């Protein structure tokens, strides 16, 4: 189940949990509602929930994006303790 922003976010350490952006997946344009920018990231975490919260904290800390309505969904462990997380951010694109 995705984690929605705002949520209680952890403090971001200097190593940023090894967060890396894998790909911009483009803009989804639903029939109704705002367009949604989609991107995949990887980062270190112990669980899906922790990966989702860490990604939202990382984006909130390091980028100027407006995260209202954003969701993070951890899809799979790409390696032990390393999770692929999809970020969806609604906006005007």
C-alpha positions in Angstrom: 0.0 0.0 0.0 1.5 3.4 -0.9 2.6 6.0 1.6 1.0 9.4 1.0 2.6 12.7 1.7 2.3 14.4 4.1 3.2 11.7 6.6 5.6 11.8 9.5 9.0 11.8 7.8 12.3 10.7 9.3 15.3 13.0 9.4 17.5 12.6 6.3 21.1 11.5 7.0 24.1 12.8 5.1 24.3 9.6 3.0 20.7 10.0 1.9 20.2 6.2 2.5 22.1 5.8 -0.8 19.1 7.2 -2.7 19.5 7.2 -6.5 17.0 8.2 -9.2 16.7 5.4 -11.7 14.4 6.9 -14.3 11.8 9.5 -15.1 8.8 7.4 -16.3 6.9 10.4 -17.7 3.7 12.1 -17.0 0.4 10.1 -16.5 -2.6 12.1 -17.8 -5.8 10.6 -16.3 -9.2 11.4 -17.8 -10.0 13.2 -14.6 -7.8 15.0 -12.1 -4.3 16.5 -12.4 -1.4 15.0 -14.4 1.0 12.9 -12.3 4.8 12.8 -12.8 6.2 9.3 -12.2 9.8 8.4 -11.3 11.6 5.3 -10.0 14.3 5.5 -7.2 16.3 3.0 -5.2 17.4 3.4 -1.6 18.4 1.5 1.5 15.6 0.4 3.9 14.5 -2.6 6.1 10.9 -2.7 4.9 8.5 -1.4 2.3 7.0 1.1 4.7 10.4 2.4 5.7 11.5 2.7 2.0 8.4 4.7 1.1 8.8 7.1 4.1 12.5 7.5 3.4 11.9 8.4 -0.3 9.3 11.0 0.6 11.7 12.4 3.3 14.6 12.5 0.7 12.6 14.3 -1.9 11.1 16.7 0.6 14.6 17.5 1.9 16.6 17.6 -1.3 14.2 18.9 -3.9 11.9 21.9 -4.2 9.0 19.8 -5.5 5.5 20.4 -4.1 4.8 17.0 -2.6 1.2 17.6 -1.7 -0.7 14.6 -2.8 2.4 12.6 -3.6 2.7 8.9 -3.0 5.6 6.5 -2.8 5.2 2.8 -3.4 7.9 0.3 -2.7 7.7 -2.4 -5.3 10.5 -4.8 -4.6 13.8 -5.3 -3.0 16.3 -4.9 -5.8 19.0 -6.4 -3.5 18.9 -7.3 0.2 18.1 -4.1 2.1 17.8 -2.0 -1.1 14.3 -1.1 -2.4 12.9 0.2 -5.7 10.3 2.8 -5.0 8.0 4.6 -7.4 7.2 8.2 -6.7 4.0 9.8 -8.1 3.6 13.6 -7.8 0.5 15.3 -9.0 0.9 18.8 -10.5 0.6 21.0 -13.5 3.0 19.8 -16.1 
